[in-house]
Amino acid sequence: GPSSTLSVILYGLSSTP
């Protein structure tokens, strides 16, 4: 659901230097 998508996006942003 949306929650999973947000989690993935946040993870991606965090991975960005």
Secondary structure, 3 states (H helix, E strand, C coil): CHHHHHHHHHHHHHHCC
